Amino acid sequence: MQNLLFICSRNQWRSPTAEKIYSRDERFSVRSAGTSPRARRTVSVKDIEWADVVFVMETKHRDRLKASFGRAIQHKKVVVLDIPDEYQYMDEVLVEMIRNSVEGYL
């Protein structure tokens, strides 16, 4: 089973949507978190260590992970999905963007 970690800023809309989509797939174990101290669930070093692949919604999320978890993240596959913060949880357009962006990496 592959461990997928999805990251956005506040863990409200994008990363929880991705977590919901892939939590239904038996091939994966999935978590989501945010980079902001005000995130619903803030990413931890344990999340990074657990993950086989880290998907971030924007370049700034990758940069924040590198700044906060440099050692833990240096040998991890980190994929920037380039999905802007313009969608609500489980928005149909967001779901389609996540699927289209993530599938090629699985």
C-alpha positions in Angstrom: 0.0 0.0 0.0 1.3 3.4 -0.9 1.1 6.3 1.5 -0.1 9.6 0.0 0.1 12.9 1.8 -1.8 15.9 0.4 -0.8 19.4 1.5 -2.4 22.8 1.1 -2.4 25.9 3.4 -5.2 25.6 5.9 -6.3 22.0 5.2 -9.8 23.2 4.5 -10.7 22.6 0.9 -8.1 21.3 -1.5 -6.1 18.7 0.6 -9.2 17.3 2.4 -10.9 16.9 -1.0 -7.9 15.0 -2.3 -7.8 12.9 0.8 -11.5 12.0 0.4 -11.1 11.1 -3.3 -8.2 8.7 -2.6 -9.3 7.3 0.7 -11.8 5.2 -1.3 -9.0 3.5 -3.2 -7.7 0.4 -1.5 -4.2 0.8 -3.1 -3.5 3.8 -0.9 -3.4 5.0 2.7 -4.1 8.8 2.6 -3.6 11.8 4.9 -4.0 15.6 4.4 -2.6 18.5 6.3 -1.9 22.2 6.0 1.3 24.3 6.2 -0.3 27.1 8.1 -0.3 27.2 12.0 -4.0 27.9 11.6 -4.6 24.8 9.5 -7.4 22.4 10.6 -4.6 19.8 10.8 -1.0 21.1 10.6 1.6 18.9 8.8 4.2 17.3 11.1 7.5 15.6 10.6 5.7 12.3 11.3 3.4 12.9 8.3 6.4 13.6 6.1 8.2 10.4 7.3 5.1 8.4 6.8 4.5 9.5 3.2 5.7 7.8 0.1 4.6 10.7 -2.1 3.8 14.2 -0.9 1.4 16.2 -3.1 1.3 19.9 -2.6 -1.2 22.2 -4.2 1.2 25.1 -4.9 4.9 25.8 -5.1 4.8 27.8 -1.9 3.7 24.7 0.0 6.7 22.8 -1.2 8.9 25.7 -0.2 7.4 25.8 3.3 7.9 22.1 3.7 11.6 22.4 2.7 12.0 25.3 5.1 10.3 23.5 8.0 11.2 19.8 7.4 14.4 20.0 5.3 16.0 16.8 6.4 12.8 14.8 6.4 11.7 16.0 3.0 15.0 15.9 1.1 14.6 12.3 -0.1 10.8 12.3 -0.6 9.0 12.6 -3.9 7.2 16.0 -3.7 4.8 16.8 -6.5 3.5 20.3 -7.1 -0.1 20.0 -8.5 -0.5 23.8 -9.3 -4.1 23.9 -8.1 -5.1 27.4 -6.9 -7.1 28.1 -3.8 -10.3 28.9 -5.7 -12.5 26.0 -4.9 -14.7 24.7 -2.1 -14.5 21.2 -0.5 -15.5 18.5 -3.1 -16.2 21.1 -5.8 -16.7 19.2 -9.1 -14.0 21.2 -10.9 -11.6 20.7 -8.0 -12.2 16.9 -7.9 -11.5 16.7 -11.7 -8.4 18.9 -11.4 -7.0 16.7 -8.6 -7.7 13.5 -10.4 -6.2 14.7 -13.6 -3.1 16.0 -11.8 -2.5 13.1 -9.5 -3.2 10.1 -11.7 0.0 10.3 -13.7 2.1 10.0 -10.5 0.4 6.9 -9.1 
